[in-house]
Amino acid sequence: MPTKIIQTNNKPFKRVKLDPITLDVIENSMFSARWEMDAVLFRTAMSPGIREQGDEFPMIANLDGKMVVGQFGSFIYGFMEAYDGTMEEGDMFLTNDPYSCNGAISHVNDWLLLRPIYKDGRLISYAAMFGHMTDVGGKVPGSLPTDASQIFEEGIRVPPIKIYKDDVLQEEILELILNNCRLPHWNRSDF
């Protein structure tokens, strides 16, 4: 069953006319927000995959889940199909499951955080960040076994779950994930 979006305001959006200058200002603001997302992650990440190799990417999508800024395209539709629950203001979602999100996640080291953006009780867009975690368990340090014959050998695989509810971290979920990693302090910092 696909995700159920909860909104407290269902009024239709007001139509606005955009002139080319205003449109250009909005477009550049979106690009700036995307670059700022990059800068914050590079500055704060513990994982060398993110900090040194740049194995991460942010994305901002519109209300329909179509990518506005980012790279690799949008995965929102696949995520919404895979997550069986509600999406409300103050929620944030986490997954590293390569079998969800229409193949946007290539292996279990790539983690995705997705945040629905609300304004006045109405969903208006999505922000997301992918990042390569150094270790997520599995049979070898670094979670990239070259002789793996099944995905379970790579490490913990987390289906789309709600990691924040009402802007509060769900500590039990995070502890379950961290207890399956060799470098829990790095992974905690990168969440």
Secondary structure, DSSP 8 states (H G I E B T S, - for coil): ---EE--S-----------HHHHHHHHHHHHHHHHHHHHHHHHH---HHHHTT--EEEEEEETTS-EEE-SS---HHHHHHH--SEE-TT-EEEE--TTSGGGT--STTEEEEEEEEEETTEEEEEEEEEEE-S---SSSTTS--TT-SSGGGT-----SEEEEETTEE-HHHHHHHHTT-S-HHHHHHH-
